Amino acid sequence: MNAELLLAYYDRISDARDAVARLRLLIRDLAVRGKLVEQDPNDEPATRLLKRIHAEKARLAKTGIIRSEKIMPSVQGEEHFELPIGWAWTRWESIALKIGDIDHKMPDSVADGIPFISPRDFLPGNRIDFDRAKRVSREDFLRLSAKIKASPGDLIYPRYGTIGENRLITEERDFLVSYSCAVVKVMHGFIDPRFQFVFSISSFCREQAKAAENKTTQANVGIKSIQEFAVALPPLEEQYRIVAKVDELMALCDRLEASRREQETRREQLTASAHHHLNNGEDADGLRTHAQFFIGHFPRLTTRPDQIKQLRQTILNLAVRGKLVPQSPNDEQVSKLLKRIEAEKRRLVIDGVIGKQAALATIDESTLPFCLPSGWCWSRLGGLVQLVTSGSRDWAKYYSSEGAIFLRMGNLSRDSYRLRLSNIQHVSPPMDGEGSRTKLKEGDILISITGEVGLLGLIPSGFGDAYINQHTCLVRPMEQLMGCYLPQVFCSPFGQEQFDEPQRGLKNSFRLTDVTNFLVPVPPLAEQHRIVAKVDELMALCDKLEASLSTAQTETSRLLESVLHHALQASA
């Protein structure tokens, strides 16, 4: 392998998705195809090795140590890949001492006994948690292990669920392997156990397992199928060279992985520190300067979409706390805005446009979550809107292929108020029916109030006739507050925390009174417009960063494939 080539490009390919994991897999795949080390014409050919294995198995069968060797179907005619000189095709059973499992009757568990190992006891890095495993009596151990027992050099091969997540036994100890696994016993002196392990976790072996799966309640692979897996067998001396090269390259992968973890940890610490200062500082002017610096340098700090999501939440958090745009002493005091809204609501009640609304909960200043900037004030949502209601039931009978749009929870969004319109249901509602009460208008805000509470939507201009069902709440702001500020409050971490608090019942739910008592930080109207404009600007930047990250990941993945191809084939 040309390690220098890999290292030269590593800074550019290390951010590729699963870069090191894919490198490890490719190393194993090339190893079992004879493309990792050079062949040596002085090695004993694999055909002779197979003859010696066959003779040894015949001898062991004659002495009663193993059963007579099975006649396995030939590999000839199957399409796999071209073998290097000196290699030979064979079946796994033909080069294993034995492949089998214990009797399928579950032994009784005991408090103190012999470990009974299954895949749930597997740990990362070819380790097994013997301490956590169930225990069986020594009598059951002796009875069941008489059929097959795993020893150092053998493989444990899970046949259910995590098929192919194998373990190589490296220590001598008494334990029993569950019948959910096959035990592959190695022919010591003929097959290097580590080469057999590399083969067992290669893509070539996994693909054969996938093709042999029995599609039952839980996918599984039978013992007979495992025995018949095709193996490209190298000479024994080459097996040793392959394993040595694999160890060398896996050590390189370990170093690359450690380097990436260190780099990612530094990025996360820097990003977390920036978010902490942005979300917890008190000096608004200083925070805005810090935010501008952070946003300007964010592309260098992020490699993952979840970091973009975190940035969006920070932007909204700054917005609703009055730390995203400067306050202006020339703005109309928000108290005057609220008085105008209150007067307008009284007029609408008198005119019969809206109903009289119930009294709202008093705001306890001692429980307020944060301090507001000068010129802002707290309000309950019910004091800012003309209507809070939920949709009607029994809409299914009005479903149609055309007509008005019927918005459901699947059309609402988490962390956004943009409607998702890829899957639209239409309805033909009856004239003057109860559903007309919730016919939607431009500027209406939708909130899911059952199940996944807090999904959002904002009705844009020109949307046309549309309705909602009983799982969705309609919030119609007063005309003065139409726009995106309230939806941004709902999307913010502060808003989402309120949605999470009062949920009740087996199915999460949010009452309409919870909606009307929603706590809202209200800035002057002019500042609301500045906040919305700044949020839109920064969210557009996030969109660009997200698109750029996606493009970069695609390009990095392509570069990774190219580098791996050339670096790993250099010595083939």
C-alpha positions in Angstrom: 0.0 0.0 0.0 1.2 3.5 -0.8 0.7 5.0 2.6 2.4 8.3 1.6 -0.3 8.9 -1.0 -3.0 8.3 1.6 -1.4 10.6 4.1 -0.9 13.3 1.4 -4.6 13.4 0.8 -5.8 12.6 4.3 -6.7 16.2 5.3 -9.0 16.3 2.3 -10.6 12.9 2.6 -10.8 12.5 6.4 -14.2 14.3 6.5 -15.7 11.8 4.1 -18.5 9.8 5.7 -17.0 6.7 7.5 -13.6 7.4 5.8 -11.6 5.1 8.1 -14.2 2.4 8.3 -14.3 2.2 4.5 -10.6 2.1 4.4 -10.5 -0.8 6.8 -13.1 -2.7 4.8 -11.2 -2.1 1.5 -8.0 -3.4 3.1 -9.7 -6.6 4.1 -11.4 -7.0 0.7 -8.1 -6.6 -1.1 -6.4 -9.0 1.3 -8.8 -11.8 0.5 -8.5 -11.1 -3.2 -4.7 -11.3 -3.3 -4.1 -7.6 -4.0 -2.5 -6.5 -0.8 0.9 -8.2 -1.0 3.0 -9.7 -3.8 2.9 -13.4 -4.6 6.1 -15.4 -4.2 6.7 -18.2 -6.8 8.6 -20.1 -4.1 5.5 -20.5 -1.9 3.8 -23.9 -1.9 0.7 -23.5 -4.2 -2.7 -23.6 -2.5 -3.6 -26.7 -4.5 -0.9 -28.6 -2.7 -2.0 -27.1 0.6 -5.5 -28.3 0.0 -4.2 -31.8 -0.6 -2.4 -31.8 2.7 -5.5 -30.4 4.5 -7.6 -33.2 2.9 -5.0 -35.9 4.0 -4.9 -34.5 7.5 -8.7 -34.4 7.8 -8.8 -38.0 6.6 -6.3 -39.0 9.3 -8.3 -37.2 12.0 -11.5 -38.9 10.9 -9.8 -42.3 11.0 -8.8 -41.7 14.6 -12.3 -40.5 15.4 -11.4 -36.9 16.3 -13.6 -35.6 13.5 -16.2 -37.0 11.2 -15.4 -38.0 7.7 -15.0 -35.0 5.4 -18.0 -33.9 3.5 -17.9 -33.9 -0.3 -18.5 -30.2 -1.0 -19.8 -28.8 -4.3 -17.1 -27.5 -6.7 -16.6 -23.7 -6.9 -15.8 -24.0 -10.6 -18.3 -22.1 -12.8 -19.3 -19.6 -10.1 -18.5 -16.0 -10.9 -16.3 -14.5 -8.2 -13.0 -12.9 -9.3 -9.8 -13.8 -10.9 -7.3 -15.5 -8.6 -3.6 -14.6 -8.3 -1.0 -17.2 -9.2 -0.7 -19.8 -6.6 -4.2 -19.4 -5.1 -7.1 -21.8 -5.4 -10.9 -21.8 -4.9 -12.4 -24.0 -2.2 -15.3 -24.1 0.2 -15.0 -23.0 3.8 -15.9 -26.4 5.2 -13.0 -27.9 3.2 -10.4 -25.8 5.0 -12.0 -25.7 8.5 -11.6 -28.5 11.0 -15.3 -28.2 11.6 -18.2 -25.7 11.2 -21.2 -26.4 13.4 -23.2 -25.3 16.4 -24.5 -26.8 19.7 -27.9 -28.5 20.2 -30.7 -25.9 20.0 -32.3 -26.7 23.3 -31.7 -23.7 25.6 -29.8 -24.8 28.8 -31.0 -23.5 32.1 -29.3 -20.5 33.5 -27.4 -20.7 36.8 -26.1 -18.0 39.1 -22.5 -19.2 39.1 -21.3 -21.4 36.2 -19.7 -21.5 32.8 -20.3 -18.4 30.5 -22.9 -19.0 27.8 -21.9 -16.5 25.0 -24.2 -14.9 22.4 -23.8 -11.8 20.2 -25.3 -9.6 22.9 -22.0 -10.2 24.8 -19.8 -8.9 22.0 -17.8 -5.7 22.6 -16.1 -3.5 20.0 -12.6 -4.5 19.0 -13.0 -8.3 18.8 -13.7 -8.5 22.5 -16.3 -10.5 24.4 -17.8 -9.6 27.8 -17.6 -12.9 29.6 -18.6 -11.3 32.9 -21.9 -10.2 31.5 -22.8 -13.4 29.8 -25.4 -15.8 31.1 -24.1 -18.9 33.0 -24.8 -22.6 32.6 -23.9 -25.5 34.8 -20.7 -27.5 34.2 -22.8 -30.5 33.4 -24.6 -28.7 30.6 -21.3 -27.2 29.4 -19.7 -30.7 29.2 -22.8 -32.2 27.5 -23.2 -29.4 24.9 -19.6 -28.7 24.2 -19.1 -32.4 23.3 -20.6 -31.5 20.0 -18.5 -28.4 19.3 -16.4 -26.1 21.6 -14.6 -22.9 20.6 -10.8 -22.8 21.3 -8.1 -20.2 20.6 -7.9 -19.5 16.8 -11.5 -20.5 16.2 -14.3 -18.1 15.1 -17.7 -17.3 16.6 -19.9 -16.5 13.6 -23.4 -15.1 14.5 -26.1 -16.5 12.2 -29.0 -14.3 13.4 -29.4 -10.5 13.5 -25.8 -9.3 13.5 -24.8 -11.8 10.8 -21.0 -11.7 10.2 -20.1 -9.6 13.2 -17.6 -12.3 14.1 -15.1 -12.8 16.9 -11.7 -14.5 16.8 -11.0 -16.5 20.0 -7.6 -15.5 21.4 -7.6 -17.0 24.9 -8.0 -20.4 26.4 -10.9 -20.6 28.7 -14.1 -22.6 29.2 -17.2 -21.1 27.7 -20.2 -22.3 25.6 -21.3 -20.6 22.4 -25.0 -20.1 21.8 -26.7 -22.0 19.0 -27.4 -18.6 17.4 -23.8 -18.7 16.3 -21.7 -21.1 14.3 -18.3 -22.1 15.6 -15.6 -22.3 12.8 -12.7 -24.4 14.0 -9.4 -23.7 12.4 -7.0 -26.1 10.9 -3.9 -25.1 12.8 -0.7 -25.4 10.8 -2.6 -25.2 7.5 -4.7 -22.1 7.9 -3.6 -18.9 9.7 -6.5 -18.2 12.1 -6.1 -14.4 11.6 -6.4 -14.8 7.8 -9.6 -16.8 8.3 -10.9 -14.0 10.5 -10.0 -11.4 7.9 -11.9 -13.5 5.3 -14.9 -13.8 7.6 -15.5 -10.1 8.0 -14.7 -9.1 4.4 -17.3 -7.9 2.0 -16.8 -11.0 -0.1 -17.9 -13.2 2.8 -20.7 -10.8 3.9 -22.1 -10.8 0.4 -22.3 -14.6 0.4 -24.1 -14.5 3.8 -26.6 -11.9 2.5 -27.3 -14.1 -0.6 -27.8 -17.2 1.7 -30.2 -15.5 4.2 -33.4 -17.3 5.1 -36.2 -14.7 5.1 -38.1 -15.6 8.2 -39.2 -13.5 11.1 -35.5 -12.8 11.8 -33.1 -13.2 8.9 -30.6 -16.0 9.5 -28.0 -18.1 7.7 -27.9 -21.9 8.0 -24.8 -23.9 9.0 -24.9 -25.6 5.6 -24.7 -22.3 3.8 -21.8 -21.1 5.9 -20.0 -24.4 5.2 -20.4 -23.8 1.4 -19.1 -20.2 1.4 -16.5 -19.9 -1.4 -13.0 -19.1 -0.2 -10.0 -17.8 -2.3 -7.2 -19.7 -0.6 -3.6 -18.3 -0.7 -0.5 -20.3 0.1 0.2 -20.6 3.8 3.3 -18.4 3.6 1.3 -15.7 1.8 -1.4 -16.0 4.5 1.2 -14.9 7.0 2.4 -12.0 4.8 -1.2 -10.9 4.3 -2.0 -10.9 8.0 1.2 -8.9 8.7 0.3 -6.3 6.1 -3.3 -6.1 7.4 -2.0 -5.5 10.9 0.3 -2.8 9.6 -2.4 -1.0 7.7 -4.9 -1.4 10.6 -2.4 0.3 12.8 -2.2 3.1 10.3 -6.0 3.3 10.4 -5.9 3.5 14.1 -3.6 6.5 13.9 -5.8 8.2 11.2 -8.9 7.6 13.4 -7.2 9.0 16.5 -6.1 12.1 14.4 -9.6 12.6 13.2 -11.1 12.2 16.7 -8.7 14.8 18.0 -9.5 17.2 15.2 -13.2 16.7 15.6 -12.9 17.1 19.4 -11.2 20.5 18.9 -13.8 21.6 16.4 -16.6 20.6 18.8 -15.0 22.3 21.8 -14.5 25.5 19.8 -18.1 25.4 18.4 -19.6 24.5 21.8 -17.7 27.4 23.4 -18.9 29.8 20.8 -22.5 28.6 21.2 -22.2 28.9 25.0 -21.0 32.5 24.9 -23.7 33.4 22.3 -26.5 31.8 24.3 -25.5 32.9 27.8 -23.8 36.3 27.5 -25.5 39.5 28.7 -23.8 42.2 26.7 -26.0 42.4 23.6 -23.5 44.6 21.6 -20.6 42.3 22.4 -22.7 39.3 21.6 -23.7 40.7 18.2 -20.0 41.2 17.4 -19.2 37.7 18.6 -22.1 36.3 16.6 -20.9 38.0 13.4 -17.4 36.6 13.9 -18.7 33.1 14.6 -21.1 33.1 11.6 -18.3 34.4 9.3 -16.0 31.5 10.4 -18.6 28.8 10.8 -17.7 27.0 7.5 -14.3 26.2 8.9 -15.8 24.9 12.1 -18.4 22.5 10.8 -18.3 19.2 9.0 -21.7 17.8 10.0 -25.4 18.8 9.2 -26.2 18.6 12.9 -23.8 21.5 13.5 -25.8 23.6 11.0 -29.0 22.7 12.9 -27.3 23.9 16.1 -26.4 27.2 14.4 -30.0 27.7 13.3 -31.1 27.2 16.9 -28.5 29.7 18.2 -29.7 32.3 15.7 -33.3 31.9 16.8 -32.3 31.9 20.5 -30.4 35.2 20.0 -33.4 36.6 18.0 -36.1 36.1 20.7 -33.7 37.4 23.5 -33.1 40.6 21.7 -29.4 39.9 21.0 -29.4 39.6 17.2 -30.1 43.2 16.1 -29.5 46.4 18.0 -32.4 48.2 19.7 -33.3 51.7 18.6 -34.5 54.5 20.9 -36.6 55.8 18.1 -38.8 52.7 18.0 -42.3 53.0 19.3 -42.6 51.6 22.8 -44.0 48.1 22.8 -46.5 49.0 25.6 -48.2 51.3 23.1 -48.4 48.5 20.5 -50.0 46.2 23.0 -52.5 48.9 24.0 -53.5 49.3 20.3 -53.9 45.5 20.0 -56.0 45.4 23.1 -58.3 48.1 21.8 -58.6 46.4 18.4 -59.5 43.1 20.0 -62.3 44.9 22.0 -63.7 46.3 18.8 -63.6 42.9 17.0 -65.5 41.4 20.0 -68.2 44.1 19.8 -68.5 43.7 16.1 -68.9 39.9 16.5 -65.8 39.1 14.4 -64.2 37.2 17.3 -65.6 35.8 20.5 -64.8 37.0 24.0 -61.7 35.4 25.2 -61.1 33.9 28.6 -58.8 35.6 31.1 -55.1 34.7 30.7 -52.8 33.6 33.5 -50.9 36.4 35.3 -47.2 36.6 34.4 -45.1 36.0 37.5 -42.0 38.1 37.1 -40.0 35.9 39.5 -40.4 33.0 37.1 -39.5 34.7 33.9 -36.8 32.7 32.0 -34.5 35.6 31.0 -34.2 39.4 31.1 -35.5 41.4 28.1 -33.8 44.3 26.4 -35.0 47.9 27.0 -38.2 48.5 25.1 -39.4 44.9 25.2 -42.1 43.3 27.4 -43.6 39.9 28.2 -47.0 38.8 27.0 -49.2 35.8 26.8 -49.9 34.6 23.3 -53.7 34.9 23.8 -53.2 38.7 24.2 -51.6 38.9 20.8 -54.0 36.9 18.6 -57.6 37.0 17.5 -58.2 33.3 17.3 -56.8 30.1 18.8 -58.7 26.9 17.9 -58.3 23.4 16.6 -59.6 21.6 13.5 -62.7 19.5 13.2 -63.1 15.7 13.2 -64.4 13.3 10.6 -62.7 14.7 7.5 -61.9 11.4 5.9 -65.3 11.2 4.3 -64.6 14.4 2.4 -61.2 13.2 1.0 -61.0 13.7 -2.8 -58.4 13.8 -5.6 -58.9 17.6 -6.0 -60.4 20.6 -4.2 -59.2 22.4 -1.1 -55.9 21.5 0.6 -56.2 19.5 3.8 -53.2 20.1 6.0 -52.2 17.3 8.4 -49.3 16.8 10.8 -47.1 15.4 8.1 -47.2 18.8 6.4 -45.8 20.6 9.4 -42.1 20.9 10.3 -39.9 20.6 13.3 -37.4 23.5 13.8 -39.1 25.4 10.8 -42.4 26.9 9.9 -42.2 26.0 6.2 -45.0 23.7 5.1 -43.9 20.4 3.7 -46.1 20.0 0.6 -44.6 16.9 -1.1 -47.7 14.8 0.1 -50.9 16.7 -0.1 -54.4 15.5 0.7 -57.4 17.3 -0.9 -60.9 17.6 0.4 -64.3 18.6 -0.9 -65.9 20.1 2.3 -69.6 20.7 2.6 -70.8 24.2 2.2 -71.2 26.0 5.6 -70.1 22.9 7.5 -68.5 23.0 10.9 -65.1 22.7 9.2 -65.5 26.2 7.7 -64.7 27.5 11.2 -61.0 26.6 10.6 -60.7 27.6 6.9 -57.2 28.9 6.8 -56.1 32.4 5.9 -52.7 34.0 5.0 -50.6 34.5 8.1 -52.2 31.7 10.1 -49.8 29.7 12.2 -50.4 26.0 12.6 -49.1 24.0 15.6 -49.5 20.2 16.2 -51.1 19.6 19.6 -51.2 15.8 19.8 -48.5 13.1 19.3 -45.4 15.0 18.2 -46.4 18.4 19.7 -44.8 21.6 18.4 -44.6 20.9 14.7 -45.2 24.2 12.9 -46.5 25.7 9.7 -47.2 29.2 8.4 -49.8 29.8 5.7 -48.2 31.9 2.9 -49.9 34.4 0.6 -51.8 32.9 -2.3 -52.1 29.5 -0.7 -55.8 29.0 -1.6 -58.5 27.2 0.3 -57.2 25.0 3.0 -58.4 23.2 6.2 -57.0 21.3 9.2 -58.0 18.4 11.4 -58.4 18.1 15.2 -54.7 17.3 15.8 -53.7 20.8 14.7 -54.1 24.2 16.4 -54.8 27.3 14.3 -53.3 30.6 15.7 -54.4 33.7 13.9 -52.4 36.7 15.1 -53.7 40.2 15.3 -53.1 42.1 12.0 -50.4 44.2 13.6 -48.4 41.0 14.4 -48.9 39.2 11.1 -45.6 38.0 9.8 -42.8 35.7 10.8 -41.8 36.9 14.3 -44.2 34.8 16.2 -43.4 31.6 14.1 -39.7 32.3 14.9 -40.5 32.4 18.6 -42.3 29.0 18.3 -39.3 27.6 16.4 -36.7 28.8 18.9 -35.4 26.6 21.7 -37.3 28.9 24.1 -40.6 28.1 22.2 -39.9 24.4 21.9 -39.2 24.1 25.6 -42.7 25.5 26.3 -44.3 22.9 23.9 -42.5 20.2 25.9 -43.6 21.2 29.3 -47.4 20.7 29.7 -47.8 17.5 27.5 -50.3 15.1 29.0 -51.8 11.6 28.7 -50.6 8.4 27.0 -50.5 10.3 23.8 -48.7 13.7 24.1 -51.2 16.5 23.9 -51.2 20.3 24.2 -54.5 22.1 25.3 -55.7 25.2 23.6 -55.4 27.0 27.0 -51.7 26.0 26.9 -51.4 27.7 23.6 -53.1 30.9 24.7 -50.9 31.1 27.8 -47.8 30.6 25.8 -45.2 33.1 27.0 -43.9 35.5 24.3 -41.1 38.1 24.5 -42.5 41.0 22.5 -40.1 43.6 20.9 -41.2 46.9 19.3 -42.9 46.4 16.0 -40.0 48.0 14.0 -37.5 45.8 15.8 -39.6 42.7 15.0 -39.2 43.6 11.3 -35.4 44.0 11.7 -35.2 40.6 13.6 -37.2 38.8 10.9 -35.0 40.3 8.2 -31.8 39.3 10.0 -33.0 35.8 10.8 -34.0 35.3 7.1 -30.6 36.5 6.0 -28.7 34.2 8.4 -31.0 31.2 7.6 -30.2 31.8 3.9 -26.5 31.6 4.9 -27.2 28.3 6.7 -28.9 27.0 3.6 -25.8 27.8 1.6 -23.6 26.2 4.2 -25.7 23.1 4.2 -25.7 22.9 0.4 -21.9 23.5 0.4 -21.4 20.8 3.0 -23.4 18.3 1.0 -21.4 19.1 -2.2 -18.1 18.9 -0.3 -19.1 15.6 1.2 -19.9 14.2 -2.2 -16.6 15.5 -3.7 -14.7 14.2 -0.7 -16.3 10.7 -1.0 -15.3 10.6 -4.7 -11.8 11.7 -3.9 -11.6 9.0 -1.1 -12.7 6.3 -3.5 -10.0 7.4 -6.0 -7.2 7.7 -3.4 -8.1 4.3 -1.8 -8.1 2.7 -5.3 -4.6 4.0 -6.2 -3.1 3.7 -2.7 -4.2 0.2 -2.0 -3.5 -1.1 -5.5 0.0 0.3 -5.7 1.6 -2.9 -4.3 -0.8 -5.4 -6.0 
